[in-house]
């Protein structure tokens, strides 16, 4: 659900560093989450067909909106701002851990937000192996480091794809020469 919470920051904040950090968070971390569910949907599917369809549409929107943000604001994306945007994801992970615990102790419901629910089987083989091997606090640290590394690869892939696309004639905007004078990724 994060695009719904982060996109207003991108849309309504004036052009500033805080907005750029949200742009970097949306274009990397949320893309990862959306694609993870699209390519490995079994972790969220249940018996309710409506919820299954909603899950796929929701996470597809997540991936598409993140890719759009990356393409539209490509000049705002930088590795330094990406690294700073990790703090947003750490806060979100801590909130997810809090909700996982709250739902378990208050409602008896096993919740697995961000795959960080310690009362729930991970349903994803690599995460389950980590859960079985180390204490819970180490799972959170490994999750954060792993998410940063996967995010870095996503950042590099996005940045490289956009630079490659802009160098191709059929992807160039009509006023590309003027665009180049203002400075773009291609001139770097």
N, C-alpha and C positions, 0 to 999 in steps of 0.2 A: 504493500500500500504506500510505500514511501514516495512515489512520484506525486501522489495527491498531496502530500505534506510539503515536499520540497519545491515543486513547480511554482507555487505562489511566491516563494522567495526569489525565484528567477524572474518571474513576470513583473512583480510589483516593486522590488527593491531598485533603487537607482544604481547606475553603473558604479560599482565599488568592489573592494576586495572581498567582502563578505559574500556578495552575489557571485563573484567568480569562484569562490570556494564551493558554493552550492552547485554551480554549473559543473565543476569537476567531480563532485560527489555523484550527481545524477548521471553524468556521462560515463562513469566507470562502474561504481559499485552497484547501482541500480540495474545497469545493463547486465552485470554478472548474475544478479538474482533472477531477473526475468529469463535470461537464457538458460540458467540452471534448471528452472522448472519446465521450460519448453523442451529441453533435450532429455531431462530425467523426470518426467511427470509423475511417476509411480509413487513418489514420496507424499504427494498430496491428494491422490485419487482415493475416493471412497465409494460407498454404495449409492450416493445421491448423484444422478446424472446432471441435474441442474447445477449443483456445486462444482462438479468436474468441468462442465462447460464454462462456468464463471471463472474458475481458476485459470483455465487456458486463455480465455479472453483477457483477463486481468493481467496475467504475466506477459502475454503478447504485447499488450499496450505498454507495459513497463519497458520491455525491450525496444519497441518502436519509438516511444517517447524519448528514451535515453539516447538512442542513435540519432534522433532528430536534434536533440540538444547538442550532442557532440558535433554534428555537421554544421548546425547553424551558428554556434558560438566557438568554432574551432580556434579562433585567435585568442580566446580567453582560457584555453586549456593549456596548462603547463605542468611539468612534473612537480615543481615546488608547490603549486596550489593543490595538486592531487595529493601530495603527502600531507598537507595541512588538512585536506578534506577527510583524511582518515580519522581525525578527531570527531567529526560528525558521526561516522560509522561506529566508533567506539561508544559514544553516548547512546546511539540507537541500540547497540548490542546490550549495553547495561540496562536500558529500559526493557528490552526483550527478556533479559534474564529476570528482571523484577516481575514482569507480567507472568512469565512461566511459573515462578514461585507463588505469586498471588493466586493465580487460577488453581494451582494444585492445592494449596493450603486452605483457600476460602471456598472453593467450589468442588474440589476433588477431581477437577478436570486436568488431564495431562495435556499440556500445551508445549509446542516445540517451535517457538518463534526463533528464527535465525539458526535453526538446528542446535540451539543451546539449551534445550530443555533436559535437565538431568534426570527427570522422572520418566523419560520417554525414550524408547529405542530410536536411534538416529535414522533408521531406514535408508541410510546411504552408507555403503560398505566401508569407505575410507574413514568417514567420521565415526562409525561404530567401532572400528579398530582403535582409533584414538581414545574414544570413551573407555574402552575396555583396558587400555594400557596405562593410563595416567590418571592422577586425581583431577577432580572437576576444575579447580582453579587453573591447572595446566592446560586443560581443554580450551578454556577461554583465551589464554595467551597464544596457544597454537592456532586457534581460529583467527585471532587478530592478525598474527604474522602471515598466515596462509592467505587471508583475504587481501592483505596488502600486496603480497607477491602476485596473486592472480589479478588484482587490480592494476598492478604495474604492467603486466603483460597486455591487459586489455587496453590500457592507456597507450602503450606503444603501437598496438595493432590499429587502434582508432586513428592515432596521429599519422601513422604511415599510410593508412588507407586514404585518408583525406588528402594528404600531400600527393599521393599517386594519382588520385582522381583529378585534382586540380591541374596536374601537368598534362592530362589528356585533353585534347581540343574539344571533344564533345561534352565534357563536364564543365568547361569554363563558363563563367557568367558572361553576358554580353559585354559588360563594361570591365572586362578583366584587366585591360591595360591600366585603367584608372585605379582599379583595385590593387594592382601590383605596386603602383607608386605610393600608395598609403602604407604598404608593408603587409605581407602575408606570410604564411608558413613557407611558401615556395621560395621567398627571397632570403630566408634564414639559412 
